[in-house]
């Protein structure tokens, strides 16, 4: 077990704690946990490169930890009506469709190489900044109505753009008809 993988597992364990804090109305602590998770993501990535401790397990767990946290927080805040339901649906649908496309590709022996696109990185950053803003405003007891609306629109547009980019990449891959046997 590498140090970065250990940190990633810690980030996964922060997911239920963060959700419980949000449900309990402890937005300040939820904000803190979310920020710790974000900082730990940067730290484990840095350590994996700096210490040359990249691992196959870490390569799978890191994006899983990110998605588990983001999707869980979006669903929870949506359920509590702190963010718009349409945004939750967009964020979750994009991630479900990406996973479904990858699974389908593997199932029909045409595995697609998974690599984050620049628009996806921008989208993820926007999703994180939006949640930090929502949790921070709730923790400070601020009225954040207009900023939530603007942030939701921005995140929604980026989520649609990212999902569309992945869909186009997947369609091009599938149209080539390459099988997994042809890949090295």
Secondary structure, DSSP 8 states (H G I E B T S, - for coil): --HHHHHHHHHHHHHHHHHHHHHTT-HHHHHHHHHHHHHHHHHHHHHHHHTT---HHHHHHHHHHHHHHHHHHHHHHHHTTSS-HHHHHHHHHHHHHHHHHHHHHHHTT--------HHHHHHHHHHHHHHHHHHHHHHHT---HHHHHHHHHHHHHHHHHHHHHHHHHHHHHHHHT--GGG--
